[in-house]
Amino acid sequence: MLDEQEERQATRNRVARAILSEGPRTAAELASSLGLTPAGVRRHLDALLAEGLVEAREQRVYGQRHRGRPAKVFSLTDSGRAVFHHDYDALAVDALRFIEESGGEQAVAAFARRRFADLAARYQSVLAEADPADRPRLLAEALTDDGYAASTREAEKLPGEQLCQHHCPVQHVAEQFPQLCEVETQVFAELLGTHVQRLATIAHGDGVCTTFIPTVAVARQRAGAAEPIQHHGSEGDAS
């Protein structure tokens, strides 16, 4: 039977693992998903902050801002990810391997679509209302808030931009299940309202996940010949 100190540490680990698996979360969101009280979660978050395993920032507000200060969002630091990453990766790979053995590659792709659908739903309103030219930057900001360390830069050879993700929270899992990268690319296309092309991925050994986004003019010019972005096939790499 666990003593009081061991129980605290076990619960603290649950809080950290929830952030690792679900992405940056507020104390209220963590309390709801873990079945704990917000006050209890905050005590564990304070301890994780003191240990340098999590960091806090103000939550980005999409749409109309309400009165009062935005809630704080907690995410794992590099040190925090290093502590928990190995066990989480092994569990995720085992789970996806079971899904693949039970339902085939299509089942893995369906899982990936469901995972990224939650992410896309949070970005949809702000991106849909924005000028198309601003969408890559807004998407990069949203991805950064979710731990992907994303940025945009002008493409070198073609008219357009490159969306660069300097961190991949699921890198080791995506190495074995590329469906995660393929579905993520499809979601980017749907959010941006244009065909995009994945040029490089961290999971394939590249330093940065890079997605080419053509300018609006080029996208419209090619729209008649391009396949619908909602298709379920692989985007493929151009590298």
Stockholm file with secondary structure:
# STOCKHOLM 1.0

chainA/1-239         MLDEQEERQATRNRVARAILSEGPRTAAELASSLGLTPAGVRRHLDALLAEGLVEAREQRVYGQRHRGRPAKVFSLTDSGRAVFHHDYDALAVDALRFIEESGGEQAVAAFARRRFADLAARYQSVLAEADPADRPRLLAEALTDDGYAASTREAEKLPGEQLCQHHCPVQHVAEQFPQLCEVETQVFAELLGTHVQRLATIAHGDGVCTTFIPTVAVARQRAGAAEPIQHHGSEGDAS
#=GR chainA/1-239 SS CCCHHHHHHHHHHHHHHHHHHHCSEEHHHHHHHHTCCHHHHHHHHHHHHHTTSEEEEECCCCSSCCSSCCCEEEEECHHHHHHHHHHHHHHHHHHHHHHHHHHCHHHHHHHHHHHHHHHHHHHHHHHHHSCGGGHHHHHHHHHHHTTCCEEEEECSSSSEEEEEESCCTTHHHHHHCTHHHHHHHHHHHHHHTSCCEEEECGGGTCSSEEEEEECHHHHHHHTTTSCCTTCCSCCCCCC
#=GC SS_cons         CCCHHHHHHHHHHHHHHHHHHHCSEEHHHHHHHHTCCHHHHHHHHHHHHHTTSEEEEECCCCSSCCSSCCCEEEEECHHHHHHHHHHHHHHHHHHHHHHHHHHCHHHHHHHHHHHHHHHHHHHHHHHHHSCGGGHHHHHHHHHHHTTCCEEEEECSSSSEEEEEESCCTTHHHHHHCTHHHHHHHHHHHHHHTSCCEEEECGGGTCSSEEEEEECHHHHHHHTTTSCCTTCCSCCCCCC
//
